[in-house]
Amino acid sequence: MGHSHFLDFMTMLTAGLSTLPHTGGPGPRSPGLRSWASPPATSRWRFEKVEIDFKKSANNHYRLEGGNLVISNPDKSKHVGNYTCEATNDYGTVVSMKASVQFGFLDMFSTEEREAVHVKEGQGAVLLCAPPPHYPDDLSYRWMLNEFPIFIPPTDRQFVSQTTGNLYISKVVAADSGNYSCFVSSRSIAKSVFSKFIPLVPLSERFPRKYRADINVMFPETNALVGQNITLECFALGNPIPKIRWNKVDGELPPAHEISMAGGQLHLMNVQYEDEGIYECEAINIKGKHKHKAKVNVEAAPEWVEHIVSAERDIGSSYTMSCEASGKPKPHIRWMKNGHPQYGMHQLKFSELTFKDSGMYQCIAENRHGVLHANAELRVFAGGPTFEHNPLKRKTLAAKNSRVVIECKPRAAPKPTFSWSKGTELLSNSSRILIWDDGSLEIINVTKADEGSYTCFAENGRGTGNSTGFLSITDATKITLAPANADVTVGEAVRMQCAASHDSTLDITFIWSLDGRAIDFDRDREHYERVDGDSGGEMLIKSTQLNHAGRYTCTAQTPVDNVTASADLVVRGPPGPPGGVRLDEVRDRSVRLTWSQGKDNHSPISKYTVQYRDMRSGGQWKEAVTSPPHVEGNTDTASVVDLIPYTEYEFRVIATNTLGTGDPSDPSQKVTTLESVPVVAPSDVGGGGGSSRELTITWTPVQPEYYYGKNFGYIVAFKREDSMEWLKVTVADPQARRYVHKDSTIPPFTKFDVKVKAFNNEGEGPFSIPASVYSAVDVPSVTPGVIDSRALSATEAILFWAPVMQSIEGYQLKYWRKEVENESTNPPIMVSSMDNHTRVERLRPNSLYVVEVRAYNSAGLGPPKRAELVTRKPPPSRPPKIVSTKLNPSGTSFNIAWEHLASLANESKVEGYKILYRQDSHATGILYSTPKQHIDLPMPKDGEPLVEVRAYTEGGDGAVAQVRVSGSQLGGAGMTAPSLGLATLLLVALSCAGL
């Protein structure tokens, strides 16, 4: 409880006191302000209830700044603990709430090496973070992969718990291989540390197994405070990757919730008491489901329902100070006066105040979640009567024959005695005149003769005082035209009239109200309008609605009196919603409804319509089939038929009369129809394939609305085509789509008849239409024929092999650099059974590769055939050097020349050159090739053509040299070279992108 401070080199503690009294008189104080007072207050600080002596050298870390305590160079061994402040002046003492000083830290991870984790592909994995010692517990966690700052993003397959820091991988794949480090950050001290790397080694599996969902991250029983945001975590391992679903066992999930991290986190925002309950997460995949549930408790720190305020009370009077706070657990209330404890529960009662009762009072509400302080000054007053601040009204108005009260409220303590006079005549109690105990004068049935000056006299043991005012009598206000009753239909308009006579010296206003609620003509101007403006009493009601019906009251009001007159408005319209929809006689396909009639709104109900919605169809309301088919308006019950068994429904009822259809009733409570035998069979029954000695049967699952009961599943029946006996197996998963029957005696590629039906608690449904399915073929038993390979370039090759003469689906090709890489380095290439060759790209130049070809089918891979392949040396990495561009004498062509490019020892030999000639603004160009070091090119008609030159080799094309030829270049001198006739050139046209 209290405030916590996390220290570096210096901290300053603020008292957090409410105000002390000042000389300006009593009044409310503002809790939560820093201490201020008049006269100024003196401050004392205590550390663990011991007063700090600022003069002692041992306390040289402490100093005061304007009442605040400053701790310089705080020391963990000396300064950790609770601090309080007392502020005192002439009017009393108040004590602050506790301030707690703590030191935040985050140690380094252990330097011990972490052991490698070996996991089969398809299995789940958990990498433990084991964060180092720290304070406070506000850490956030991330995981690095191989190096900083590559962090693992959250997915439905990978989850980082923000509670433990552990990394959970639901299904390990080959790409998860690497070194992992837990990265921990402290928000309070802005520090981060990371662990030693943990190697994760996936173990290759040809056919990874499937595993049922298994929840590994389970949120515990959680305590939350009202208004807080909390996060519940749930994550499961499994293959396929499980889906996470959240629900609240004892109600609906709160509206202010969010689900993130692919379902791994449920965030509850601004938690309220009604959010308390049992929460459940469910992990589901095709192999099974797993549930976890735990309770969320909602409590609250104290909040004031009622608290003390500063007050001034007369000496000798009674007074009660009250404090009440809400919270959970219920807060304990205690009291202090001038810093000393007082006895009292929720109230401090004073039966007869004395001067000793003056002082500063504190009411303190406390539970395990927090502390509240409310401070107030009580000042006890004594003095003779004075009218200085509250004299009699200078002029009081009263209407003839009315009642008038003239107040007399001097300030005095103890309470004075009162007397009154009119002019010089002393007044006494009579049938028309009454002097109240608080000094007020009441006169009933006033007349013009009562007009005049009145004086109130007050006296106590400390003095006397008096004050005088004038009473003026006016004519009474009277209604002269009262509103009349009216009867309209929804949408019509109606006028309400009102007029009154009144004293000519006074202003009059007209106020209209409906059933006691004043009509706001500005806010409700769509329906209400004053006919004669603000001064008139007539009102127009436009486009009347059902809620406009009721008793309208016109009030004619002057500053002195008011009179009223009322009339009733009846509005006829469509019926109101029926009430109290109840359900009984619940069966598998029908439910009986009973309801109570709503308002008919002055037009008899002619019929009722029943609607329903079920939770599986998106919650849309639909019209129900009823028995009887037409529900008359004079009935209050009907049966809904043609429902689906074992389905949750809600119902509502709508009434109709001659004026229209009304609003629907509130939905009924949810009800689930009874279970029944399934009637829908699985569809698309088929199968085949799989591993050797297996029979695979597949189907499309029945939709959940047709389960018709609990423990829904499937019965799979199958037999060989030439057999009479059906074998049957049970599959309990309602979402299952396949069943694999394994039997070492099943011959390959044998025809079976198969059929599937559904079952539940109530029995078995009909079988599907039988289908024919073949058992799996055997794994290919022979290798492909001799492999022939040919390198196309430094990075490409083509492979050929002789086909396998068996039933296969295709070929798998793997390749790797011999003694440098392994079989899994490069992804395999899958080739159709119709082909016996493939192209391999992205190879390393001048490298020896091992290539492996296997035939495969649904049963698996056959034996391998291997061969070796050497890629060619790479082309030159340097471009040719262009040495001249020159216009030929004919003027129709120009010559471009370059130096011979010599290949390096590790590069392929240059066989010739390719020249791409592209005119300005053209997307495509003309490609030439020549074994020479120069070439003649046609002169462009306009623009500056681009020429690219590169060497070509058996290892591919080399780097490119570019030159843009301008007129000035062609006109100048340059190097010459023997002309190469255009007729001797190989001319190929293609796009620039084809290089």
N, C-alpha and C positions, 0 to 999 in steps of 0.2 A: 504494500500500500504506500501511498505518497508518491513523490516524484523521484526518479532515478537520474543521476548524472554520470556520464562516462568521461573520465578525465584524461587529458594529455599533460599539459604543463601548468594550467591555471584554471580554476573554476570559480564562478560567482553564484552564491545561493541567494534567491530573492524570497522574502518572507511570505508573500502570497496572502497578506492579512486583509481583512475588510477594514473599513474606515473606523478610526477613533472619533469620538465626539469633538465638535468644534463649537466656538462661542456663538455661532449664528443661530442656535436654537435647535429643537428636535426635528427629526425628519428621517426618511428612509436612507439607509446606507447601501452601498453597492458591493456585494461580496465579490471577491476575486481581485480587487484592486490592491496595488502595493500600499503599504501603510502610509497614511498621511493623517495629520491631526493639527488642531489648534486649541490650545498652545501645542508646540511641537512635542512629539513623543520621544522618549528615550528607549533604546533597543538593547536587549540582552539576548545573547545566543547561548544555547545549550547543545552539547555534544553527548549523546547517550545519557541525557537527563542531568549532566554535570555542566555547570555554567563555565563558559570559556573566559579565562582571565587574560585579557589582551596585554597586560603588563608583564606577564611571566615570559622569560626568554624561551622557555620550551614551546610557547605558542607563537613564535615569530613567523610561522607560516600564515597566521590569520591577520586580517585587518578589516575594519568597517569602512564602507563607502556609502554614505547616505542611508544607513540602516541595513544595507546589504552586506553579507559576509563574503569576503574574498579569500580564497585559499590559494596561496602561491606555491608553485612546485609541490603539488600534493604527493604524499607518500602513502603507498598502499598499506603499509604496516601501521600507520598512524591515523589516517583520515577516513577510512572506510567505515560507514555507519550512518546513524540517523541524527539529523539536526532539527532544532525547533527555535523559534524566535518569540520573545515576549516584548510587546510595545506598550508603554505606560505613559499617561499624562494625568492631569488633575482630575479627569472624569472617570478613570478606570484603566483596566489592563485587559489586553486580548492576547491569546496564544495562537501562533500559526499552526498549520498542518505540518507534518513531518516532511523533511526533504532527505532523500537517501542518496548517499555518495557511493558509487561502485566504480571499479576499474575494468574496462573492456580489454580482452586479449584474444588472440588466435595464434596458437603455437604452430610450428612447422610439422609436416608429416614425418613419420619415421623414415630413416634412410635405408632401412632393410629392403632388399630386393623382393618384389612380389612374384609369387609363383605363377607359371603359365596355366591357363585354363584351356583344356582340350574338350571339345564338344562335338558330337556328331551333327552333321547337317540335318536340319529338321527338328532337333531338340531345342529346348529353351536353355538360356544361360543367365546367370546372375553374377555381376562383378561387384564386389563389396568395396565401399568407399572407406569406411572406418575413419571418420573425420578426427583430427587431433583435438586435444583439450581446448576449450574456448569459453568465452562469456561476452555478451549474453547469447541465448540460443536463438539467433535470428539469421542463420546461415542460408545461403542459396547455393545450389549445386549445378554444375555442368560437367560433361565429360569430353576430354580431348582425344582425338584419334591421330596417333603417330607424331604430331607436332603442333605447337602453338602457332596461330590461333584457330586451328581447324576443330570446331566443336560439333558434336553429334546433334543433328536437329531432331526434335520429337516427332515420332511417327506412330502409326498403329502397331508397329513391330518393335520399336525401341522406346523405353520409358525411363526417365530419371526421377526417382522419388525425391521430393523436396523435404521429406521427413527424415529418411536415413541417408540419402545421398547415393544409394545403390543404383547401378545401371541394370535394367532388366531387358533382355532380348527374348521376345516370345518364340521366335523361330530363327535359329542360326542358319545363315547362308554363307557360301564361299566368300562373298565380298566382305564379310565381317572380319576377315583375317586382318590382324594389325595389333598395335600397341595402344593401350587405353590408360588414361590418367584422369583421376577425379580432381576437378577444379572447384575449390571451395572459396566463397566470398562472404565476408562479414559486412553487413550494411552499416552497423554502428560505428566501426572503426575504419571503414574503407580499406580493408586489407584482404588480399587473396593469396592462397597457397595451393600447390597441387602435389599429388602423390607421385610415387615412383610408378613407372609404366607397368601395366599388367598385360602380358601377351595373351591374345585370344587366338587359338588354333582350331579352326573348323576341320573336322575329319570328314573326308569325302564319302558320300553314300550314293551308290548308283540310283537307288530308288528310296529316297528318304521316307521313313515311316510317318504315319499320322498319329498325333497324340491328342487326347481330350484336353479341353480347357482346364487349367489348374491355376487358381488365383494365388499369386505369391505376394502381392502388395495388398494388405488388408488394413483398412482404416480402423483405428481403435475406438472405444467409447470416447466421445469428444465432449468437452465442456466449452460452451461459447457464451459470450456476453451479448445482451441485447444491443443491436446496432453494429456489431462486429461483422466482418467478412471472414468466413472460414472455408477451408478446402478439404474435401475428403478424397483420398487416393485409393484407386483399385486398378490392378493390372494383372493379367493372366498370361502364363506361358501356354503354348499349344501349337499344333500344326494340323489344319490351317490356322492362320492368325485368328484368335478369338475376337468376337465383338463384345463390347461392354455395354450393358444397359443398367440404368439407375431407376430406382423407384423408392417411394416412402411407404413402408409396410402399412402404417396406420393412417393413410390419407394420401393426398396428392402432393407432388413435389411443389415447394413454394414457388410463387410466380417469379420472384427475384432470384432465379438460379441460372447458371450457365454450365455447360459441359464442354471441356476442352481436352487437349492432349489425346485426340482420337478416342474419347470416352474415359480416359484414365483419371481425370480429375472432375469432381463435382464441386462447383463454387456456389456457396450460399451467401448472398449479399444482404447486408442490413438485416441480420437475423432478428426475428421477433419470437415472443413466447410461443406463438402457435406453430412455429417451425420445429419445436421439440418433438422428438419421436424416434422411431426405429427406421434407419435407412438401409437399403439393400442394393448391392451391386451383383449383377449376374453376368458371367462370362460364358459365351456360347460358341461352339464350332460344330462341325458335322460329326465329330467323335463323341461329343457329350457336353454337358453344362456343369457349372460350379457356381454356387451362391455364397455370399458372405453378407452378414448383417451386423450392425452395431448401433447403439443408441447415441443420439445427439441431445445433450442436456443444455437448456438455455437458462442462464441466470443473469443477474443485472447488478451493477453497482448502485449505490443509493442515489435517488433523485428526490428532490423536495416535492412533497404534495402540499405542505404548509410549513412556513418557517417564520421566525420572529422578525419583527421590524422595530426600529426605534420608536419610542412613544413617550409622551409626557402625560402623567396622570395626577389627579388631585390627591392631596394628602388625606388619609382616612378612607379613601375609596377602595373597592375591591378591584382586582386585575388578574387576568390569566394570560400567561405566555404559552403558546401552543407550537409544537413541532411535530410534523409527521412526514415520514419518508417512505417511498416505495423502493423495492429492490428484492432480490432473491439471492441468498436467504434474506429473510426480513431483517432490516437494519436495527441495530441496538441504538437507543437514544440516551445520551448523557448530557449533563449541563455543567457549565462553569460560570462563576461570577468573579470578575477581576482576576482571572487565572486560577481560581480555587474551585475544586469540585463542589457541586450542589446536589442535593437529593431531588430526584424527580424522574418521572417516566416520560410520557409525551407532553406533560403540562407542568408548569410552575404556577401555583395559585397563591395569591396574596389576598387575605380577607380584609385587612385594614392597613393601607400603605403608610409607611413612615419614611423619614428622610434617609434612614439607614438602608432602605431598599434601593436607593439610587445606585447606578453603576453600569458597568459593561457586562452584558450577559452573552454567553456563547452556547448555542445548541449544536451538538455534534452527533451526526448519524453515521454509523459504521457497520460494514459487513466485510467479508473476506476479500471483496473486490474493490473496496475504496472507502474513502472518508469524505464527508461533507461538513463544512463549518458554516453556520449562520450566526452573525454577530449583530447585536442591537444594544442601544443605550436605553435604559429606563431612567427617566428624570421625574422626581416627585415634586409637585408644585404646591405652594400655599400662598394666599393673598386675598385682599379685599376685592369686592366686585368692581369690574371696570368694563365699560362699553367701548373702549378705544378701538378695538379691532372688530367688533360686531355690534354696532348700534342698531336700534329699531329701523325698519324700512321707513324712508322719509315719507312715502305715500303708498297706502295700500288701497286697492280697488276691490269692491264687492258689489254684486248684483242684488237688486231688491228681492226679498224673501229667500235669500240664499244663506249659507253658513260661511263665516269667515273666522280665520285663526290668525292672530298677530303674535309672532314669535318674539320671545324675550330670552336671549342667551348671552348673558355677560360671562366674562371669565372670572372665576372665583373659587377659592378653596379655603376652608370647607364649603359645602353647598349652602347657598344663601336662602333666605325666605323672601317671598315676592308679594307685592301689592300693586294695584293699578288705580289710575284716576282718569276721568274724562274731563278735560279742562280742570276745574277746581273741585269737581265732584269725585269723592272716593268711591270706587266700585267694590261690590261684594257679590258672592255667588247668588244666582237666582235661577228662575226657570229658563231665562234666555242667556244668561251670562255665566261663564265658568272659567275660573283661574286654575290652570293645570298645575300639576306638581312640578313640572320643569319650568314654570313661569309663563307659559304661553297663555294668551287671552282668547277665549272662544265666544262668539256671539252668533246665535241662530235666529232665523227669520228676520234678517236685518231690514230696517226701514230707513227712509230719508232722515229721520230724527236721530239715527245713530251716527250720522256724519259728524266729524270733528277731530280734535287732537286728543291723543291717548299717551299716557306716560306710565312706564314700568319702573318700579322701585325695587332694588335688591339690597339685602343687608346680611352680613355675617359678623363673627366676632372680630374680624380684621378690618371692617370698614363698610361703607355704603356707596351706592351708585344709582343713577337713573338715566333713562333715555326716552325721547318723545318722537312720535310719528303721527301722521294724519290719515284718517279713514275717509275714503270718498265712495258714495253710493251711486250706482249706475242702473239703467233700465235692464231688465232680464231679457235674454235671447229666447225666441220662440220659433218653432217649426211652423211654417204657413203652408207648405206643399210637401207632403211626404211621398216617398217612393211607393210604387204599387207592385204587387206580385206579378210574375211573368212566367210564360211557358214557351220554350223554343226548342228547335232541333239543332243538332250539331252543325256549325257552319253559318247559322243565321246571326243577325245583329239584333240588339235590343237596347232601348233607352231607359235609364233610371233617372227620375226627376227628384229635385230637392230644393226648397227655398225656405228662408227664415227672416224674421224681423229682429232688430238688435238696436242697442244704444247708438245714436248717431255719432257720438264722440269716439267710438271704438271701431277698429278694423275687424272684419269677419273673414274667416276662411272655412272652406268645406273639406272635410276629410272623409274619404270612402274606405271601408274595410270589408273584407270577405271572411266570414266566420272568425272575426276577431283579429285578422291580420291586415294591417294597413296596406292599401294598394299603392305601389310605386308607379306613377304614370310615366316616368321616364324609362324605367327598366322594362315595364310591361306595355310599352306604347303600341306593340303589335296588336293587342287586343283591347286596351283601355284608352279612352280619350275623353278629356273634359270638353263639353260642347261649347261653353262660353269662356274658355280660357280659365286662368287661375281664380278669377273672382266669382265664377258661376258655380252652381251646385249640380247641374245636370251632367250625367255621365253616359257615354256611348260604349257599349261592349260589342266589339267587332269579331266576326268569325268565331262564335262561341265554341268552346270545347267542353268536354265532360267535366274537367276539373274547375270550370267556372261556375258550376252549380253550387248553391248554398244560400246563406243569409247575408244580404248586403246591408250595411249600416251606414247612413249618412250622419256625420257629426258636424253641426254648425258651431264654430268655436270662435270666441273673442278672447282678449287677454284676461277677462274676468270670469266668464262662465262658458258652458257648452251645453247643447241639447242634442239628442239623437232621435232618429226614426229608422225603421228597418223594413225590409221586404224580402221575400223568398224568390229565387230564380230556379226554375226547373229546366234542365237541359236533357233532352232525349237523344240517345245515340246507340251505337253498337254495344253489345254486352261487355261487361268487365271480365277479367280472367276467372275461370272456375278455381275453386280452392281445394286444398287437401286431397290431392290425388293419391289414392291408396291401392295397394296390390294384394290380391289373394288368389287362391286356386291356381297356383303356378304349376304348369305341366310342361311337357317337352316341346309342344308347339303352340301353346296358348297361355294367356294370362287374363285374369278377370280384373277390371278396373272399377273403382268407385270414387266419386268426387262429390263435392258440395257445390251448389249453384252459386255463381258470383252475382254481381249486380246486373239486373236486366236493363238498367238505365232507362226505365219507364217505357220499354217496348218488349213484349214477351219473347223469350228465347224460342226459336223455331227448330234448331238442330244443334248437335255437337259433332265435332270432328276430332278423331284421335290420331295423334302422330307418335312415331317412335324413332329412336336412333340407337345404333349399336356401335360399340367402340372399334369394331373392325372395319367399318366403312367410312372412316374419316369424320364421324360425328355429325353427318348431315341429317336433318329431320326429314322424315318421309311419312306419307299418309299410310295409316295402318288399315289392314283388312279386319273388319269387325263383325261380330255376331250379336245382334242383328246388323245387316249391312247398313241400314240407315238409323242413326241414333237420334230419336226424337228429343225435342227440347224439354219435355216434361219428365225425362228419366235422368237418373244419376249413376247408371252403371252400364257396362258393356264388356264383352270379351274380345280380346285381340287374338286373331287366329293366323295360321300360316307363318308362324315364327320358326326360327331355326333352333334345334336343340343345342343345349350347352353353350348358349350365347348370352352375353350380358347386355341388357336393354335398359333404356330409360323411356318413359312415356309422358305425354302432356296432352291436355284437352283444350279445345278452342270452341267457344260458343258463337252462334250466329243468330241475328234477328232480322226483321224487315229493314232495319237501318244499316246493316252491314255486319262484318265479322270482327270480333274483338281480339284483344291480345291473348296469347296463350297462357295457360296456367304455369306455375313453377314446375320444373321437371319432378317426376316421382323419384323415389329412392331407386337405386340401381338394383336390378334383379337378374339372376341367371336362370334361364330355362333348364328343365331337367335333362338328364342325359338320355341318349337313344342310340340304337344300333346304327352304325354308318350305312349310308346308301350309295355313296360315291366311291367308285373304284379308281385306283391310280391309272393314269393314261400314259401313252407313249412307251409301252413296255417293249424292251428290246435288250440289246447288250452285245456280247461277243468280245473278242480280243483278250487282252490281259497276258499274264505270265503263263508259262507252260504248266499243264495239268490244272488249269483253272477254268471255271465257268463263270463269266461275269454277266449279271442280270441288272439292267437299269430300268428306271421308270421316272415319271414326273410325279413329285409328291402331291398328295391331296392338300388343297388349300385349308388353312386353319378353321375357316367358318364351317367346314364340313367334317370336322373331327367328331362332333356330336357327343363328346364325352372325354373323361380323363383317361390317362394311360393309353393314348392312341399310338398305334404302330402298324406294322405290315406283316402279312403272312405270304411268304414267297414259296411257290410250288414249281417243281420242274421234274422232267423225266426225259430219258432218251427217246427219240422218235419211235424206235421199235419196241419200247417197253410199255407195260400197262400200269405200272406202279408209280405214283407221284411221290416225290420226296418233298417235305415241307420244313421250312425254317421260319423263325420269328425274328423280326427286326424291330427293336423297341423305339428307335429314334424316329419321331414323326417327320423330321426334315430329311431323312435318309433318301438317297437317290439311287443307291446301288447295293448289290450284295454279291460278294465273290465267294464262290464255293470251291474249295481246294480239295482235290482228291487225286492221289498218285495213280489211280487206276483209270482216270479219264483219258481216253485216247484223244490225240490232237485233232482239231477241226472236225468234231462230231456234232451232229445236229441234235438239238434239244427243243422240246416244247416247254414254254415257261408261262406262268400267269401269276398275278399279284392281287391281293385283296387287303382291305383295311380292317382293323379291329379296335375296340375300346373296352371299357369296363362292362358295357352292356351286351357285347357280343361281336360277331363277325359280319362284315358286309359282303357284297357280291364280288366274285372274281372278275378281273379284267378279261378282255378278249385274249385268248392264247396267242403267243407269238413264237416264231422259230428263231433260235439263237444257236450259234456255233461255239464250241469250246475253243480255247486258245490254241494257236499253233505252237510248235516247239521253237526254241531259240535256233536261229540259223546255225548249221553245223559245219559249213564249209567256208573257206576264205575266198575273197575275190581273187581273180587271176593275176598274172604278173603285172606289176605297176610300171607304167612308162611315164617319165616326167620330162618336161622341157622348160628350161628357164626362158622367159620372154624378155626379161630385163633384170636389172639389179634388184627389183622389188616385187616382181610378178613371175608366176610360173603356172603351167597347166599340167594337170595330172590325168592319166588314163589308166583304166583297169578293166579286166575281163569280168563280165557280169556273173552273178551267182544264179544258178538255175534252181532256186527254191522260192517258196512263198515268202516274200519280204516286203517291207514298206519303203526301204531306202537304204542309203549308205551313210555312215558317219566317218568323217575325215578329221584326223588330228595331226598337228605338225608342231615341231619344236626344234630349236637349235641343239644339235648334239653336244653333250657334255657342258652345255651352258644353261639350258632351260629344261623344264620337265613337262610331262604330258598335259598338266592342267594350266600351263602358262597362257595358252591361247584358247579362246572359245572354239568348240568343235563346229565343223561345217556339215550341215545336213543336206544330202542330195537325194532327189527322187529316185525310185527304183527304175524309172524309165531312162535315166542317164547313166553313163559310165565314165564321165569326165567332169572336171570342175576347174575353175580358175582360182588361184590363191594369190591374194594381194597383201600389201604392207609387210613384205618380208625384209629382212636385213640384207644389205649387199654383201657379196663375197663371203657367204656363210654356208656351212654344211647343215642341212636340215634332215631330220628323220620324219617321214610321212607314214601315217598308219590309216588303213581303210578297213572298216568292218561293215558287214551287212547287219541290219536290225529289223525286227518286227515288234509287235505288241508284247511278245514274250521276253524280249531283251536283245542284247548285242551278241553277234556271232564272234568267232575267233578272228584275231587281227592278221592283216598282211602288211608288212613294213618294207620300206625302201628308203634310199637316201637321195638327196637332191642338193646340188650346189648352185647357189645364185651367182649371177655374174657380177663383175666389178662395177662400181658406180661410174656414171659419166663424169667428165671433168667438172670440178666445182667452180672453175674460173671461166668467165665469158671470153669470146674472141675480142681482140683489140682492133677496132676499126681505124684504118690509117688514112683513107682518103675517100672523097666523093667528088666526081668530076663529070661535067657535061660532055657527051660524045660529039664529034664533028657534025653528025647528021642533025643534031638538035632535037631528035625524037626520043632519045634515051640518055641515061646517065650511068656512070660506072661507080660502083662502090667496092672498096678493097679492104682486106683485113689481114692481120698477121696469122701465120700458121699456129695452131694451138697444140702444144705438146702435152700428152697425158702424163700424169705422174705414175709411179710404179704401182700404186694401189687403185688406179683408175683404168677404165676400159680404153682401148686404142680408138683414136678418132678415125672414123670412116668417111666423113664428109661433113657438109654444112647444110643447114636449113635456113632459108631466108624468107621471112614473112614481110610482104609488101602490102601496106594498107594506106589508102588515100585518106586525106583529112576528112573527118565527119562520117566515115564509113564504119559500120559495125563489123563487117567481115573484110577479109583480105585475100591475097593470093600467096600460096606457099610454093617456094622453089627449093630444089636441092641441087648441090653441085659438089664435086670432089675438089674444086679449085678454091683459091683464096680471093676470088673477085667474081663479080657478076654485073651484067648490064640489065638495067631495069627501065621500063617505059617512063617517059616524062609525064607528069600529071598535068592536066589542063589548068588546074588552079589549086591553091592551098599548099600545105607543107606535108608531104607524105611521111609516115612513120615506117622505118625499116628496122627489123629485128633479126639478129644473126645469132645462131647457136650451133654448137657441134653436136653430131649424132654418133652414137656408138651402139654396140650390141647391148650395153648396159642401160641404154636409154638416152634421152636428150640432156645436154648440159645446160649451163647457165646462159642467160640471154644478154647480149649487148644491143643497145638501142641507139638510134640516131634519127632525129627529125630533120629532113633535108629541106633547106630553104633556097630561094632563088639566089641569094647572095653567095651561099656556099657553092652552088653549081657554076656560078659565073666566075669564081676565083680559081687560083692555081691550086693544084693538089697532086698527090702522088698518082702515078699512072701505072696501069697494069695491062697485060694482054687482054684484049677484048674477047669475051666468050659469047659466041653467037647465040641468039635467042632460040634458034631452031634446035640447038643441042641440049637445051635445058629441059628438065623434068618439071612440068607445070601441074600443080595441084591446087584447086580452089577449095578453101574451107574457112570456117570462122576462126577468129583469133583464139577463142576459147578452146579450140581443138589442139593447140600446141601442147 
